[in-house]
Amino acid sequence: MVANAELESKVKNVLEQIRPYLQADGGDVEYVNLTEDNTVNIRLLGMCGNCPHSQMTLKNGIEAAVIRALPEIRSVESVTAE
């Protein structure tokens, strides 16, 4: 799955571009994986992990930016720490 590895690399690049904005508010984002149906799983860290606005940040910020850059991505979901 070379194409999937390439898409994964592009997703990580977009997350790196978003990271400074999250870090400015005491949060961060960690890439977890890319599913076969092009859903990106991430973990919100720091202040983002327990912020009441984290779902809005996830959908209106992170997901919107990822899909704008990579329209083939279906969604971005937050997963909890294992």
N, CA, C and O atoms as CSV, one atom per row, in Angstrom:
chain,resi,resn,atom,element,x,y,z
A,1,MET,N,N,0.824,-1.190,0.000
A,1,MET,CA,C,0.000,0.000,0.000
A,1,MET,C,C,0.867,1.251,0.000
A,1,MET,O,O,0.914,1.982,0.990
A,2,VAL,N,N,1.530,1.487,-1.078
A,2,VAL,CA,C,2.399,2.664,-1.204
A,2,VAL,C,C,1.574,3.943,-1.173
A,2,VAL,O,O,1.969,4.927,-0.546
A,3,ALA,N,N,0.433,3.931,-1.845
A,3,ALA,CA,C,-0.418,5.120,-1.873
A,3,ALA,C,C,-0.862,5.502,-0.459
A,3,ALA,O,O,-0.904,6.684,-0.116
A,4,ASN,N,N,-1.190,4.503,0.354
A,4,ASN,CA,C,-1.611,4.767,1.724
A,4,ASN,C,C,-0.470,5.370,2.542
A,4,ASN,O,O,-0.697,6.269,3.353
A,5,ALA,N,N,0.734,4.889,2.339
A,5,ALA,CA,C,1.897,5.441,3.043
A,5,ALA,C,C,2.135,6.888,2.621
A,5,ALA,O,O,2.507,7.730,3.438
A,6,GLU,N,N,1.918,7.163,1.351
A,6,GLU,CA,C,2.088,8.540,0.856
A,6,GLU,C,C,1.026,9.455,1.465
A,6,GLU,O,O,1.334,10.572,1.879
A,7,LEU,N,N,-0.208,8.992,1.519
A,7,LEU,CA,C,-1.293,9.779,2.104
A,7,LEU,C,C,-1.045,10.001,3.597
A,7,LEU,O,O,-1.284,11.089,4.121
A,8,GLU,N,N,-0.566,8.962,4.268
A,8,GLU,CA,C,-0.244,9.072,5.694
A,8,GLU,C,C,0.808,10.152,5.922
A,8,GLU,O,O,0.695,10.944,6.859
A,9,SER,N,N,1.815,10.187,5.082
A,9,SER,CA,C,2.863,11.202,5.177
A,9,SER,C,C,2.287,12.606,4.986
A,9,SER,O,O,2.668,13.544,5.686
A,10,LYS,N,N,1.371,12.738,4.037
A,10,LYS,CA,C,0.740,14.045,3.788
A,10,LYS,C,C,-0.106,14.475,4.984
A,10,LYS,O,O,-0.109,15.650,5.354
A,11,VAL,N,N,-0.827,13.522,5.592
A,11,VAL,CA,C,-1.640,13.830,6.772
A,11,VAL,C,C,-0.735,14.331,7.898
A,11,VAL,O,O,-1.037,15.341,8.534
A,12,LYS,N,N,0.361,13.636,8.142
A,12,LYS,CA,C,1.295,14.041,9.199
A,12,LYS,C,C,1.829,15.446,8.941
A,12,LYS,O,O,2.005,16.225,9.878
A,13,ASN,N,N,2.087,15.773,7.677
A,13,ASN,CA,C,2.577,17.095,7.316
A,13,ASN,C,C,1.544,18.173,7.654
A,13,ASN,O,O,1.895,19.221,8.195
A,14,VAL,N,N,0.278,17.916,7.338
A,14,VAL,CA,C,-0.779,18.879,7.665
A,14,VAL,C,C,-0.881,19.051,9.178
A,14,VAL,O,O,-1.028,20.172,9.665
A,15,LEU,N,N,-0.807,17.957,9.919
A,15,LEU,CA,C,-0.871,18.045,11.385
A,15,LEU,C,C,0.291,18.862,11.937
A,15,LEU,O,O,0.125,19.603,12.906
A,16,GLU,N,N,1.458,18.732,11.330
A,16,GLU,CA,C,2.621,19.521,11.769
A,16,GLU,C,C,2.377,21.015,11.571
A,16,GLU,O,O,2.839,21.835,12.364
A,17,GLN,N,N,1.653,21.363,10.516
A,17,GLN,CA,C,1.343,22.773,10.252
A,17,GLN,C,C,0.327,23.318,11.256
A,17,GLN,O,O,0.348,24.507,11.572
A,18,ILE,N,N,-0.555,22.464,11.756
A,18,ILE,CA,C,-1.578,22.868,12.724
A,18,ILE,C,C,-1.018,22.922,14.139
A,18,ILE,O,O,-1.458,23.732,14.954
A,19,ARG,N,N,-0.063,22.073,14.427
A,19,ARG,CA,C,0.481,21.894,15.784
A,19,ARG,C,C,0.832,23.206,16.506
A,19,ARG,O,O,0.476,23.342,17.677
A,20,PRO,N,N,1.508,24.175,15.877
A,20,PRO,CA,C,1.865,25.405,16.613
A,20,PRO,C,C,0.653,26.160,17.167
A,20,PRO,O,O,0.747,26.773,18.231
A,21,TYR,N,N,-0.478,26.123,16.465
A,21,TYR,CA,C,-1.680,26.800,16.944
A,21,TYR,C,C,-2.229,26.121,18.192
A,21,TYR,O,O,-2.687,26.789,19.120
A,22,LEU,N,N,-2.182,24.802,18.211
A,22,LEU,CA,C,-2.635,24.055,19.390
A,22,LEU,C,C,-1.683,24.272,20.556
A,22,LEU,O,O,-2.117,24.450,21.694
A,23,GLN,N,N,-0.382,24.258,20.271
A,23,GLN,CA,C,0.616,24.430,21.323
A,23,GLN,C,C,0.533,25.825,21.945
A,23,GLN,O,O,0.846,25.999,23.122
A,24,ALA,N,N,0.114,26.816,21.160
A,24,ALA,CA,C,-0.025,28.172,21.685
A,24,ALA,C,C,-1.080,28.236,22.784
A,24,ALA,O,O,-1.028,29.109,23.649
A,25,ASP,N,N,-2.035,27.312,22.750
A,25,ASP,CA,C,-3.073,27.248,23.778
A,25,ASP,C,C,-2.812,26.138,24.789
A,25,ASP,O,O,-3.707,25.779,25.554
A,26,GLY,N,N,-1.602,25.594,24.804
A,26,GLY,CA,C,-1.238,24.578,25.785
A,26,GLY,C,C,-1.641,23.159,25.400
A,26,GLY,O,O,-1.632,22.262,26.243
A,27,GLY,N,N,-1.993,22.950,24.141
A,27,GLY,CA,C,-2.405,21.624,23.695
A,27,GLY,C,C,-1.454,21.065,22.655
A,27,GLY,O,O,-0.405,21.645,22.376
A,28,ASP,N,N,-1.830,19.944,22.093
A,28,ASP,CA,C,-1.031,19.319,21.043
A,28,ASP,C,C,-1.883,18.241,20.382
A,28,ASP,O,O,-2.969,17.911,20.859
A,29,VAL,N,N,-1.378,17.704,19.287
A,29,VAL,CA,C,-2.068,16.650,18.575
A,29,VAL,C,C,-1.056,15.555,18.255
A,29,VAL,O,O,0.093,15.838,17.918
A,30,GLU,N,N,-1.493,14.311,18.362
A,30,GLU,CA,C,-0.637,13.172,18.040
A,30,GLU,C,C,-1.338,12.328,16.983
A,30,GLU,O,O,-2.501,11.958,17.147
A,31,TYR,N,N,-0.632,12.027,15.905
A,31,TYR,CA,C,-1.157,11.157,14.860
A,31,TYR,C,C,-1.190,9.731,15.406
A,31,TYR,O,O,-0.212,9.269,15.994
A,32,VAL,N,N,-2.313,9.031,15.213
A,32,VAL,CA,C,-2.430,7.639,15.653
A,32,VAL,C,C,-2.357,6.708,14.453
A,32,VAL,O,O,-1.455,5.875,14.366
A,33,ASN,N,N,-3.316,6.848,13.514
A,33,ASN,CA,C,-3.269,6.013,12.317
A,33,ASN,C,C,-4.234,6.525,11.253
A,33,ASN,O,O,-5.018,7.446,11.483
A,34,LEU,N,N,-4.151,5.905,10.095
A,34,LEU,CA,C,-5.042,6.171,8.973
A,34,LEU,C,C,-5.729,4.856,8.654
A,34,LEU,O,O,-5.064,3.858,8.375
A,35,THR,N,N,-7.056,4.847,8.693
A,35,THR,CA,C,-7.789,3.606,8.451
A,35,THR,C,C,-7.926,3.355,6.950
A,35,THR,O,O,-7.618,4.219,6.129
A,36,GLU,N,N,-8.391,2.163,6.612
A,36,GLU,CA,C,-8.562,1.797,5.201
A,36,GLU,C,C,-9.606,2.645,4.505
A,36,GLU,O,O,-9.557,2.810,3.286
A,37,ASP,N,N,-10.559,3.190,5.266
A,37,ASP,CA,C,-11.586,4.044,4.654
A,37,ASP,C,C,-11.226,5.534,4.737
A,37,ASP,O,O,-12.097,6.399,4.638
A,38,ASN,N,N,-9.920,5.821,4.921
A,38,ASN,CA,C,-9.386,7.190,4.936
A,38,ASN,C,C,-9.925,8.052,6.075
A,38,ASN,O,O,-10.183,9.243,5.899
A,39,THR,N,N,-10.088,7.440,7.230
A,39,THR,CA,C,-10.366,8.181,8.448
A,39,THR,C,C,-9.049,8.324,9.194
A,39,THR,O,O,-8.324,7.348,9.387
A,40,VAL,N,N,-8.750,9.537,9.609
A,40,VAL,CA,C,-7.529,9.800,10.366
A,40,VAL,C,C,-7.877,9.760,11.848
A,40,VAL,O,O,-8.781,10.466,12.293
A,41,ASN,N,N,-7.171,8.945,12.605
A,41,ASN,CA,C,-7.337,8.900,14.056
A,41,ASN,C,C,-6.194,9.673,14.693
A,41,ASN,O,O,-5.021,9.441,14.399
A,42,ILE,N,N,-6.565,10.599,15.574
A,42,ILE,CA,C,-5.574,11.408,16.283
A,42,ILE,C,C,-5.868,11.344,17.769
A,42,ILE,O,O,-6.919,10.864,18.195
A,43,ARG,N,N,-4.928,11.832,18.540
A,43,ARG,CA,C,-5.122,11.952,19.987
A,43,ARG,C,C,-4.847,13.408,20.339
A,43,ARG,O,O,-3.786,13.942,20.015
A,44,LEU,N,N,-5.806,14.048,21.004
A,44,LEU,CA,C,-5.604,15.413,21.478
A,44,LEU,C,C,-4.873,15.352,22.816
A,44,LEU,O,O,-5.257,14.588,23.701
A,45,LEU,N,N,-3.837,16.144,22.962
A,45,LEU,CA,C,-2.976,16.095,24.147
A,45,LEU,C,C,-2.979,17.421,24.892
A,45,LEU,O,O,-3.447,18.437,24.378
A,46,GLY,N,N,-2.455,17.398,26.097
A,46,GLY,CA,C,-2.322,18.613,26.887
A,46,GLY,C,C,-3.676,19.231,27.186
A,46,GLY,O,O,-4.632,18.522,27.498
A,47,MET,N,N,-3.756,20.532,27.091
A,47,MET,CA,C,-5.002,21.239,27.375
A,47,MET,C,C,-6.105,20.838,26.402
A,47,MET,O,O,-7.284,20.900,26.752
A,48,CYS,N,N,-5.747,20.431,25.198
A,48,CYS,CA,C,-6.758,20.014,24.221
A,48,CYS,C,C,-7.457,18.726,24.641
A,48,CYS,O,O,-8.598,18.481,24.248
A,49,GLY,N,N,-6.785,17.910,25.429
A,49,GLY,CA,C,-7.339,16.635,25.832
A,49,GLY,C,C,-8.559,16.738,26.732
A,49,GLY,O,O,-9.431,15.870,26.704
A,50,ASN,N,N,-8.622,17.806,27.537
A,50,ASN,CA,C,-9.757,17.936,28.452
A,50,ASN,C,C,-10.479,19.272,28.313
A,50,ASN,O,O,-11.244,19.657,29.198
A,51,CYS,N,N,-10.247,19.970,27.226
A,51,CYS,CA,C,-10.889,21.255,26.982
A,51,CYS,C,C,-12.344,21.033,26.557
A,51,CYS,O,O,-12.629,20.136,25.763
A,52,PRO,N,N,-13.261,21.846,27.084
A,52,PRO,CA,C,-14.661,21.689,26.681
A,52,PRO,C,C,-14.896,22.008,25.202
A,52,PRO,O,O,-15.919,21.623,24.635
A,53,HIS,N,N,-13.959,22.701,24.590
A,53,HIS,CA,C,-14.079,23.060,23.171
A,53,HIS,C,C,-13.317,22.106,22.258
A,53,HIS,O,O,-13.184,22.370,21.063
A,54,SER,N,N,-12.817,21.004,22.806
A,54,SER,CA,C,-11.962,20.119,22.010
A,54,SER,C,C,-12.684,19.530,20.804
A,54,SER,O,O,-12.064,19.348,19.756
A,55,GLN,N,N,-13.975,19.228,20.920
A,55,GLN,CA,C,-14.707,18.669,19.779
A,55,GLN,C,C,-14.825,19.705,18.662
A,55,GLN,O,O,-14.743,19.365,17.482
A,56,MET,N,N,-15.019,20.969,19.040
A,56,MET,CA,C,-15.084,22.041,18.049
A,56,MET,C,C,-13.711,22.229,17.395
A,56,MET,O,O,-13.617,22.404,16.180
A,57,THR,N,N,-12.661,22.191,18.196
A,57,THR,CA,C,-11.300,22.288,17.659
A,57,THR,C,C,-11.034,21.144,16.691
A,57,THR,O,O,-10.447,21.343,15.627
A,58,LEU,N,N,-11.472,19.940,17.071
A,58,LEU,CA,C,-11.257,18.769,16.240
A,58,LEU,C,C,-11.971,18.911,14.901
A,58,LEU,O,O,-11.341,18.759,13.854
A,59,LYS,N,N,-13.258,19.197,14.910
A,59,LYS,CA,C,-14.057,19.203,13.678
A,59,LYS,C,C,-13.871,20.478,12.854
A,59,LYS,O,O,-13.666,20.404,11.643
A,60,ASN,N,N,-13.941,21.653,13.502
A,60,ASN,CA,C,-13.874,22.914,12.768
A,60,ASN,C,C,-12.453,23.369,12.489
A,60,ASN,O,O,-12.223,24.197,11.608
A,61,GLY,N,N,-11.510,22.835,13.230
A,61,GLY,CA,C,-10.122,23.235,13.038
A,61,GLY,C,C,-9.307,22.158,12.353
A,61,GLY,O,O,-8.941,22.290,11.185
A,62,ILE,N,N,-9.023,21.094,13.081
A,62,ILE,CA,C,-8.133,20.048,12.576
A,62,ILE,C,C,-8.741,19.323,11.383
A,62,ILE,O,O,-8.102,19.223,10.335
A,63,GLU,N,N,-9.971,18.810,11.523
A,63,GLU,CA,C,-10.579,18.068,10.421
A,63,GLU,C,C,-10.753,18.956,9.190
A,63,GLU,O,O,-10.475,18.524,8.071
A,64,ALA,N,N,-11.209,20.184,9.386
A,64,ALA,CA,C,-11.415,21.092,8.249
A,64,ALA,C,C,-10.106,21.346,7.506
A,64,ALA,O,O,-10.082,21.357,6.275
A,65,ALA,N,N,-9.022,21.549,8.246
A,65,ALA,CA,C,-7.723,21.805,7.613
A,65,ALA,C,C,-7.208,20.585,6.863
A,65,ALA,O,O,-6.682,20.704,5.757
A,66,VAL,N,N,-7.361,19.406,7.472
A,66,VAL,CA,C,-6.880,18.177,6.832
A,66,VAL,C,C,-7.673,17.905,5.548
A,66,VAL,O,O,-7.086,17.596,4.512
A,67,ILE,N,N,-8.999,18.019,5.615
A,67,ILE,CA,C,-9.820,17.735,4.438
A,67,ILE,C,C,-9.624,18.797,3.357
A,67,ILE,O,O,-9.670,18.483,2.167
A,68,ARG,N,N,-9.409,20.036,3.752
A,68,ARG,CA,C,-9.132,21.095,2.776
A,68,ARG,C,C,-7.843,20.779,2.013
A,68,ARG,O,O,-7.773,20.967,0.799
A,69,ALA,N,N,-6.831,20.303,2.727
A,69,ALA,CA,C,-5.546,19.977,2.094
A,69,ALA,C,C,-5.599,18.637,1.365
A,69,ALA,O,O,-4.954,18.462,0.331
A,70,LEU,N,N,-6.370,17.693,1.906
A,70,LEU,CA,C,-6.425,16.326,1.374
A,70,LEU,C,C,-7.884,15.887,1.260
A,70,LEU,O,O,-8.397,15.222,2.160
A,71,PRO,N,N,-8.559,16.250,0.168
A,71,PRO,CA,C,-9.994,15.948,0.033
A,71,PRO,C,C,-10.341,14.470,0.096
A,71,PRO,O,O,-11.498,14.122,0.329
A,72,GLU,N,N,-9.361,13.589,-0.108
A,72,GLU,CA,C,-9.634,12.154,-0.059
A,72,GLU,C,C,-9.835,11.635,1.367
A,72,GLU,O,O,-10.286,10.507,1.560
A,73,ILE,N,N,-9.503,12.454,2.359
A,73,ILE,CA,C,-9.720,12.069,3.753
A,73,ILE,C,C,-11.207,12.194,4.065
A,73,ILE,O,O,-11.832,13.211,3.761
A,74,ARG,N,N,-11.763,11.158,4.669
A,74,ARG,CA,C,-13.197,11.112,4.975
A,74,ARG,C,C,-13.531,11.880,6.251
A,74,ARG,O,O,-14.491,12.649,6.289
A,75,SER,N,N,-12.734,11.666,7.292
A,75,SER,CA,C,-12.965,12.379,8.554
A,75,SER,C,C,-11.727,12.279,9.433
A,75,SER,O,O,-10.820,11.491,9.167
A,76,VAL,N,N,-11.706,13.089,10.481
A,76,VAL,CA,C,-10.661,13.038,11.499
A,76,VAL,C,C,-11.371,12.788,12.818
A,76,VAL,O,O,-12.284,13.525,13.192
A,77,GLU,N,N,-10.949,11.746,13.522
A,77,GLU,CA,C,-11.574,11.363,14.784
A,77,GLU,C,C,-10.540,11.353,15.893
A,77,GLU,O,O,-9.370,11.039,15.670
A,78,SER,N,N,-10.986,11.700,17.087
A,78,SER,CA,C,-10.118,11.668,18.267
A,78,SER,C,C,-10.305,10.326,18.979
A,78,SER,O,O,-11.431,9.890,19.218
A,79,VAL,N,N,-9.208,9.694,19.306
A,79,VAL,CA,C,-9.252,8.456,20.076
A,79,VAL,C,C,-8.632,8.712,21.437
A,79,VAL,O,O,-7.775,9.584,21.580
A,80,THR,N,N,-9.064,7.954,22.436
A,80,THR,CA,C,-8.551,8.151,23.776
A,80,THR,C,C,-7.299,7.312,23.987
A,80,THR,O,O,-7.061,6.328,23.285
A,81,ALA,N,N,-6.516,7.716,24.955
A,81,ALA,CA,C,-5.290,6.982,25.265
A,81,ALA,C,C,-5.648,5.566,25.731
A,81,ALA,O,O,-6.638,5.359,26.432
A,82,GLU,N,N,-4.839,4.623,25.336
A,82,GLU,CA,C,-5.082,3.220,25.699
A,82,GLU,C,C,-4.431,2.920,27.031
A,82,GLU,O,O,-4.516,1.793,27.519
